[in-house]
């Protein structure tokens, strides 16, 4: 505490992102980054445009990027919002669309920055427990609310919801905003983007970070009814009228346009995920069904924290959550290349066969 702090600072519990190690490690599988490089077309465009024009402000509305995204998804430019990563967009959504009289609803096991945003913006919220199989049950959300937000697929579980289930929920819950956070949707989950045309209370957010290998650039986008997009623009323009830099806009355009590379790398990750799931099951692990570029696993007899520490000592970083207790025996593992996954399995076999391990 500091006497110069505003009162709200004392009430905040900031979100802690996954570790970004400074030392070289064997396998970094803890923050769901794409194991493949960005498209060469993206990298070439960045080199080509790192020039004198950087002295000029960028297009405040990212019109060229919006045009490419609108053509790709078959929506109007007026249905699209661009931000510095989907996290920033979600922060605008919380402030501009979810601060209501009634609490907003989200899963009890999901991103920890959801309650962090609620604290920052003084938003009432209620956590809705996942069911016994870690699924989101929309029947539990049929209560008075100021809005609903959930990732699809969920994180850290990786479990997706079917599009028909989301649409059924939209038909029932029409008096508040529903936000579908689709950061990992491209790895085998059905997107709700096209439902934006039919439902005026739907917002869908996506990211360039995962499936398009641009986590280091910070670029995301949202789809919604024009009136909801206008609310986000009012928040943005009251905060920073020039949020997306020139290089990011150009890189985003090339990333969307190079669909062949996107499909190629995405399919490699899905194939590696399938391989890893099968190998883990053969070695005594349970893997929750995943529609993401990560899997959520636990061993039938070995302690998760023990495995986490042993992996780390072997130069392998994965994600371990000690809270809530319900998931304290799980590990979240980012899907790497096939070679990465083969290395991981080899190391895990040694760890779980160690007679000194916790049983």
BELCORMO-V86145 format. One record per residue. N is the residue number from 1. PHI is phi in degrees with one decimal (999 if undefined). Layout:
# BELCORMO-V86145
N_PHI ; N_PHI
This chain:
# BELCORMO-V86145
1_999 ; 2_-135.5 ; 3_-64.9 ; 4_-89.4 ; 5_-69.7 ; 6_-70.0 ; 7_-57.4 ; 8_-64.8 ; 9_-60.6 ; 10_-67.4 ; 11_-95.7 ; 12_-86.8 ; 13_-118.0 ; 14_-62.8 ; 15_-70.4 ; 16_-108.9 ; 17_-72.9 ; 18_-61.5 ; 19_-63.3 ; 20_-115.8 ; 21_-67.8 ; 22_-86.2 ; 23_-83.4 ; 24_-69.7 ; 25_-126.2 ; 26_-74.9 ; 27_-137.6 ; 28_-104.1 ; 29_-127.3 ; 30_-117.1 ; 31_-129.2 ; 32_60.0 ; 33_-77.3 ; 34_-74.4 ; 35_-75.7 ; 36_-103.8 ; 37_-62.3 ; 38_-58.5 ; 39_-52.3 ; 40_-60.9 ; 41_-66.7 ; 42_-66.6 ; 43_-63.1 ; 44_-64.2 ; 45_-66.9 ; 46_-65.0 ; 47_-62.2 ; 48_-65.3 ; 49_-103.9 ; 50_-84.3 ; 51_-146.4 ; 52_-57.2 ; 53_-65.9 ; 54_-66.0 ; 55_-74.1 ; 56_-97.0 ; 57_-64.4 ; 58_-79.2 ; 59_-63.0 ; 60_-64.7 ; 61_-106.6 ; 62_49.4 ; 63_-61.7 ; 64_-65.9 ; 65_-66.4 ; 66_-59.9 ; 67_-61.1 ; 68_-66.0 ; 69_-65.7 ; 70_-63.3 ; 71_-66.5 ; 72_-66.6 ; 73_-101.4 ; 74_72.7 ; 75_-120.8 ; 76_-79.8 ; 77_-58.7 ; 78_-70.1 ; 79_-95.4 ; 80_-122.9 ; 81_-126.9 ; 82_-114.4 ; 83_-145.2 ; 84_-77.5 ; 85_83.2 ; 86_-66.8 ; 87_-62.7 ; 88_-63.8 ; 89_-61.2 ; 90_-63.1 ; 91_-61.6 ; 92_-64.8 ; 93_-64.2 ; 94_-58.3 ; 95_-72.7 ; 96_-94.0 ; 97_-128.9 ; 98_-118.2 ; 99_-91.2 ; 100_-130.5 ; 101_-65.9 ; 102_-93.0 ; 103_-67.4 ; 104_-82.7 ; 105_-118.9 ; 106_-155.1 ; 107_-61.4 ; 108_-72.7 ; 109_-114.6 ; 110_-166.8 ; 111_-60.3 ; 112_-78.0 ; 113_-80.7 ; 114_-61.5 ; 115_-65.4 ; 116_-64.2 ; 117_-65.0 ; 118_-61.2 ; 119_-66.3 ; 120_-62.8 ; 121_-102.9 ; 122_56.6 ; 123_-106.5 ; 124_-73.8 ; 125_-146.3 ; 126_-137.1 ; 127_-85.4 ; 128_-104.4 ; 129_-61.8 ; 130_-66.9 ; 131_-77.0 ; 132_-62.1 ; 133_-106.6 ; 134_66.9 ; 135_-93.5 ; 136_-79.3 ; 137_-108.9 ; 138_-63.9 ; 139_-60.9 ; 140_-74.3 ; 141_-98.6 ; 142_-84.9 ; 143_-131.7 ; 144_-57.8 ; 145_-149.1 ; 146_-94.6 ; 147_147.0 ; 148_-132.8 ; 149_-134.9 ; 150_-153.6 ; 151_-81.1 ; 152_-137.8 ; 153_-68.7 ; 154_-70.7 ; 155_-132.4 ; 156_-93.2 ; 157_-71.5 ; 158_82.8 ; 159_-79.0 ; 160_-90.9 ; 161_-105.0 ; 162_-73.6 ; 163_-60.6 ; 164_-63.1 ; 165_-68.6 ; 166_-64.7 ; 167_-66.1 ; 168_-60.0 ; 169_-67.1 ; 170_-61.2 ; 171_-65.6 ; 172_-86.5 ; 173_-99.4 ; 174_-109.2 ; 175_-102.2 ; 176_-146.4 ; 177_-74.3 ; 178_-115.0 ; 179_-112.0 ; 180_-107.6 ; 181_-90.6 ; 182_-107.8 ; 183_-59.8 ; 184_-115.2 ; 185_-63.9 ; 186_-72.3 ; 187_-98.9 ; 188_121.1 ; 189_-112.4 ; 190_-74.0 ; 191_-83.1 ; 192_-97.1 ; 193_-55.1 ; 194_-65.5 ; 195_-71.0 ; 196_-57.8 ; 197_-64.8 ; 198_-103.6 ; 199_-117.7 ; 200_-75.5 ; 201_-106.0 ; 202_-101.0 ; 203_-125.2 ; 204_-120.9 ; 205_-111.4 ; 206_-138.0 ; 207_-140.3 ; 208_-87.9 ; 209_-68.5 ; 210_-90.6 ; 211_-75.6 ; 212_-114.8 ; 213_59.7 ; 214_-122.8 ; 215_-60.3 ; 216_-77.8 ; 217_-97.4 ; 218_63.1 ; 219_-149.4 ; 220_-146.6 ; 221_-151.1 ; 222_-133.7 ; 223_-121.4 ; 224_-169.5 ; 225_-56.2 ; 226_-54.9 ; 227_-66.4 ; 228_-71.5 ; 229_-62.3 ; 230_-61.4 ; 231_-61.8 ; 232_-66.4 ; 233_-64.3 ; 234_-64.6 ; 235_-64.6 ; 236_-57.2 ; 237_-77.3 ; 238_-93.5 ; 239_-116.6 ; 240_-160.2 ; 241_-72.7 ; 242_-123.1 ; 243_-78.0 ; 244_-105.3 ; 245_-74.8 ; 246_-59.2 ; 247_-64.1 ; 248_-63.3 ; 249_-61.8 ; 250_-66.9 ; 251_-62.6 ; 252_-62.2 ; 253_-60.1 ; 254_-69.0 ; 255_-64.5 ; 256_-69.6 ; 257_-69.1 ; 258_-85.6 ; 259_-69.1 ; 260_-62.2 ; 261_-67.7 ; 262_-55.9 ; 263_-65.0 ; 264_-60.9 ; 265_-71.6 ; 266_-59.1 ; 267_-65.2 ; 268_-63.8 ; 269_-67.4 ; 270_-61.6 ; 271_-64.9 ; 272_-66.2 ; 273_-63.2 ; 274_-61.1 ; 275_-60.1 ; 276_-62.7 ; 277_-57.2 ; 278_-64.1 ; 279_-66.5 ; 280_-64.7 ; 281_-61.4 ; 282_-64.8 ; 283_-108.1 ; 284_88.8 ; 285_-99.7 ; 286_-107.4 ; 287_-119.4 ; 288_-68.9 ; 289_-61.0 ; 290_-119.7 ; 291_-116.5 ; 292_-124.4 ; 293_-95.5 ; 294_-151.8 ; 295_-130.3 ; 296_-114.7 ; 297_-131.8 ; 298_-145.8 ; 299_-91.8 ; 300_-67.6 ; 301_-136.4 ; 302_-94.0 ; 303_-71.0 ; 304_-63.8 ; 305_-66.4 ; 306_-63.0 ; 307_-61.9 ; 308_-56.5 ; 309_-69.2 ; 310_-67.4 ; 311_-62.1 ; 312_-61.9 ; 313_-67.0 ; 314_-93.9 ; 315_86.0 ; 316_-118.4 ; 317_-101.3 ; 318_-126.7 ; 319_-108.7 ; 320_-121.5 ; 321_-115.5 ; 322_-83.1 ; 323_-135.2 ; 324_-66.8 ; 325_-57.5 ; 326_-60.1 ; 327_-114.1 ; 328_-72.8 ; 329_-104.8 ; 330_-107.3 ; 331_-124.1 ; 332_-105.3 ; 333_-119.4 ; 334_-70.0 ; 335_-81.9 ; 336_-103.2 ; 337_-72.4 ; 338_-60.0 ; 339_-63.2 ; 340_-59.5 ; 341_-68.4 ; 342_-66.0 ; 343_-62.1 ; 344_-60.0 ; 345_-61.2 ; 346_-60.8 ; 347_-69.8 ; 348_-63.1 ; 349_-59.7 ; 350_-67.5 ; 351_-63.9 ; 352_-76.7 ; 353_-91.1 ; 354_-69.1 ; 355_-65.4 ; 356_-85.7 ; 357_-70.4 ; 358_-70.5 ; 359_-115.1
